[in-house]
Structure formats: C-alpha cells, structure tokens
Amino acid sequence: MAHPEETAAADEKPAGQGLAGVFGRIPLLGSILRPGTGGQGALRPTVGPGDGWKRMEVRWRAAAGARGYEVRLDGASQISYQTSVTLEDVSPGKHLVEVRALFDGGEGPWEQVPFRMPEPVRSAPADLHEERKGGASRLRWSPPQGDEVDGYLVFQTHADGSEKLLGKTAKPVFALTPAAQEESLRYMVAGYNQSGVGPRAELAAEGGLAAHSAIVQRDVDSPQKVIPAVNEELAKIRWDKASYEISDLVGDQRRVLERGQLPLRPGQYYRKMTYVFRFSSGRRQFTVIVRVR
C-alpha cells in the first residue's frame, strides 16, 4: 500500500553524460527563480537550477533591437545570442549574475541577480531501515546532519551486482514495490542537492532473493555431496524454476560442463575441484560455488 508522503518509484533513462544524464533534471526544493534588479528591469533575469549537477540556468526577457547579450558571472563574461545561458561547474557559495543587452549603438544597463550554490552533501542518511506492515513495505531514514539536502535517490542492487535507480523522494521515506522487494539484494539511499549526490547509506534487503547472498560458497568433503549442497541453497530462496549453467573452475580458467533447467541432474564429472553453479530466472540471478575438498 502506498503512503501519501512517499514518491512513487520511477525508472530513469540516460539523457546525457554522468549523473546528470542518468537522473535528468531533478526538481530542487527551494529552487525558486529569483528576479534581477537594475536599470528599468527590461530583461528581468532569473536564475534557477540547471539540467545537471553544478549547473545553473539564467533566463531573461528579450530586448527589442538587441543583437546579443552579455552575461557576467562574478566578473567573467560570455556572449549569448539567445535569452538564456547555462552556467557550468558552479562552485558552492554566493554568486552574482549580471546581464545586459548589446545594441548596434551601445550597451544597455546591467541587471543583476544574486544566487547561492549549496555546499555538497557530505554525510550519508542515518538509521536506514525497512518497515513492513501487512503486504506493504517502505524504507525510512534520518536526514544527514548538518547538510543541505533537496531530496534523496533510492537505488537497489541485484544479485548479479547491477544497480538500478528505484526513484527519488523529497522526504526521508520511500515505498517499495513488490518487484523491488523480490529482486533486491541491497538498498542504497543518498541525499542530493544542486552540487551533486552525497555518500550512500546501505541496507541488506529482507525477503525474496535478498534474504540470501548473491554469491554463496560451500565446502563439501566428497563429490557426492555437491548436488545436495546446491539444492539446499536453492531451497533457502525458494527457487524451483530456473535455467542453470555448471562450470568447473581451476585458477582463472572456467569450463562449462552442463546447461539445463531445474531440477539439477546428478553429474558424473565431480571430483576434487571447484564448481560454479549459475542460476537465472528473468532478471533474478544467483550463484553457488562449491569446493570439493
């Protein structure tokens, strides 16, 4: 059951480079456009969050007859022939943006707008835990102390080691879908602001595949105990339908011995060696490594 204070999970598709491309434009709390001052206020510049970390976007009104505009950040100028410009790699702290129109006969007055880039988030959320009630589950945590946080990104790790962004939320609580509960090995939560993403808090997921490690290692004292040991591990995560691949492992060399569907067939090739059993069903993956001593 979803809770009204939570943000629903949403898949994100890459739209550019780095973290900005993965998460796209993330609305920031308190990022209200600030109007500029100076002259007659004809341009009325505003500053707001840009598309990505450490970026700010400056917009202004068009001036009749202008052939371009000069934009100055803390004294460093650039020319724009449009009515907006993105400021890249803006450092934390207070800044002043100035904009003026350029005409054939001269320049218009400077119009100014101050803004502040927050310090990066330096701490991970505290007390990350999972709450369960009936069939519903949600993550809850405490905000990082002493950091300016606009929201949180929630990730999951699958058994194969891959990561997925489950979604983002403005509050320190996040509803988990049944699919997320089934597939997750670990959950990670990190605070963010316009300067970037902070350190992550991690939590081992409960239930489903996450109740067991992504990779399990077992030692047995005879080749006859290889298959029973693997079946014991499969029973712990309630997998009765999956494809599998069995390979032996000598140093870094791996040789595939068998592929098939569960249940496992007793093999004739076991001896004192290390064997790798890889199981997959949909997006779920699980590995059991058995060493015959």
N, C-alpha and C positions, 0 to 999 in steps of 0.2 A: 504494500500500500504506500503510495507516495505521500509525502508530507508537504504542506503548503509552503514551508520555508525553504524547501530544497530546490535546487536547479536540476532539471532532468538531464540525464546523460545524453551526449550527442557526439557522433563521430565527426572528426575534423579531417579535411583533405588538404594536402600541401598546396600552398598558394605562392610560394616564394622560397627564399633562402633561409636556412637556420630555423630557430624557434619561431621567428615571426611568420615564416612560411607554413609551419605546422599548425599554428594556432590562429593565424589570421588576425583580424582586428578584434581585440578584446576590449569590451567596454570597461572603463575605469570609473570607480566610484569617485565622485567629487571632481571629475574632469569636465567642469562647466566652462564653456568658452568665455574668455574674458575680453571685453571690448577695449579698443585702444583709445588714446586721447591725443589731443594736439591739433592745431590748425582749426579748420571748420568741421573736422570729423567726416570728410567726404569719403575716405577709404574705409574707415571703421574696421581696422584689422582685428582679428580674433586669433587666439592660439588654443589648440586642442591636441589631444593625443594623436600621434601618427600611426601608420599601419606597421607596427612592429616595435620592438624594444628600443629605447633610447632615441625615439623619433618624435618630433612634434610637427604639427601641420599648422601653417599660418595661412589664413584666408583674409581677403579684403574685397571691398566693392570696386568695381571698375570705375575709372575716372574718364570722363568724356575727353577725347582728343589725346589721351596718353599713348605714347609709343612704347612704353615699358614701365617697369617698376624696379626700384632699388630696395632690397631687403637687407637689413643690417642686424646681425646678432652679436651683441657685446662688442660692437665696433667693427666686426668683419662683414664685408658687404658682398652681395651677389645680385645679379640682374635676372629678372624674370619677365617674360612676355605674356604670362598668364596671371590670373588673380589668386594664385595660391603657390606655396612652395613648401617642401618637406625639409625640415632641419634634421640632419643625420648625426648620430653619435653624440647626442647632447649629454653633457656631464651633469651629475647631480648638483643641485644648488639653485640659486636665484639667477635669473637671466632677464635681459631686456631686448625685445624685438622692436625694430623701427622700420616703417615702410613709408616710401614716398613715391609719387608718380613722376615720370620723366616725360617732358614735352619737348617739342622742337625748339621752343623759346626759353627753356629753362626747366627747373625742377619745382615740384610742389612742396609743401611743408612736410616735415617728418611727423608721422603719427606713431605713438609708442604704445606698447602693451607689455607689461611685465608678466613673467610666469616663473614657476618653480618646478624643477625636476626632482623627484624624491630620491633619497638615498636607496641603494639596493637593499633588498630583503636579505638579512644576514643570518637569520635563525630559522630552523625548521619548526613546523607546528608541534605542539606538545600534546601528550596524552591522547594519541591517536588510538581509537578503539572501535570495535564493531558492536552495534546494538541490534538485538533481534527481538521481535515481538510478533508472534503468530508466524505468518509466512513472509513478513516484511523484514528487511534488514537495511541498516544505514550506517555510514561512517560518521563519527563525530570526533572533534579535536578542539584544542585550545589555540587561539591565535599566538603567533610568535611574539614574545615580549620585547617591547622597545622598537619594533619595526612598523613601518607604514605599509600596510597591505591593502590592496584594492580587491583582491579575490584569491581564489585557490584553484589549482589544477589538480585533478584526480586521475591517477594512472593505475593500470593493472599490469602485472607480469604473468604471462602464460607459462605453462610447464616447459615449453621449448625455449624459454628465455626471452621471447619477443615482448615488446611493450606496446600498450595501446592507451591512448588518452580516452578515458571514460567520459569526461566532461569537465565543466568548470562551474563554480558556485561563488557567490558573493559572501555567503555565510559559512561558518565552520561546521557544516553538516551536509551530507550527500547521500541520496537514496540509491541503493544498489538494485539493479535489475536482476531477475532470476538468472539470466545468461551470465552476467558478471560474476555472480556468486558461484556458478558452476565451473567457470573457466579459469578463475583467478588463482594464482599461486600466492601472490603478494599484492598488497595495495600500497601506493605511494601518494602522498599529498604534499604539495609545495605552494607556498604563498607567492604572489607576484604583484608587481606594480609596474609603472611605465619604464622603470630602469631594468627590468628583467625578472627572472624566476629565481627564487631562493632555494636553499637546501631542502631536501625531501625528508619527510617522516615516513617510516616504513612499518608495515604490519603484515604478519603472516595471515592469510585468509583462512576462514573457518569453513569446513564442509566442502563437498564436491572434490575435485581434483586437488584443491589446495590443502586438504587435510593430510596430504602426503607430499613428500618432496618430489621435485621434478625429476631428479635422478636418485635412485636407490641403489646402494651397493650391498651385496650379500656375499658371505663366505660360506662354502659348504665343504664337507670333508670327503665327498665321493661324487663321481659323475652322476650316479643315480638320483642324487638329491637336487640337481639343477632345476628340472621342470617343477617339482613340488615347491621349491623356494620361490620361483617366479609366480606360480599360481597363488601362493599366499599373499604376495604383494598386490596382485591384481584384485584379490578378494577384498582388500582393505579399501580400495577405491571403487568397488562395485562395477568393474568393467567386465562384461560378458560378451560384448560385441566390439571387435576392433580388428584392423589389419595389423600384422606384425612382420618384423624382419629380425632374423637371428644372424649374428656375425661373431666370429672369434676375433680375439684381439691379442696380438703379440707385439709388444712395444707400441709403435705408432702404426703398425700395419693391421688393417681390418679386412676380413674376407667374409662376404655374405654367404651364409650356409643355407638359409631357407627363408622363404616368404610364404605367407598364407593368411588365413582368417582364424580367429579364435574358435574353438579351444586349441591350445598348443598340442602339437603331435610329438610324442616322445622321439627324440633323435638318437641316432646310433653313433654320432660323431663326438660325443662328450668325453673328455679326458682331462688331465690336469692342465687347465688353461683358463683364460678369462673370456667370458661370453657376454655379448651386449644384446639385449632384447629391446627393440624399439616398437612401441605400440602407438597407433594413431586412430582416431575416430573423429571425423570432422576437423575442427580446429584444436581438439584436445590431443596432447602428446604426452607420452610417459616412457621413461627408460629405466630398465633394471639391469644392473651389471652384476654378474655372478662370477666369482672366482673359485675354481676348484683347487683346493689346497693339496 
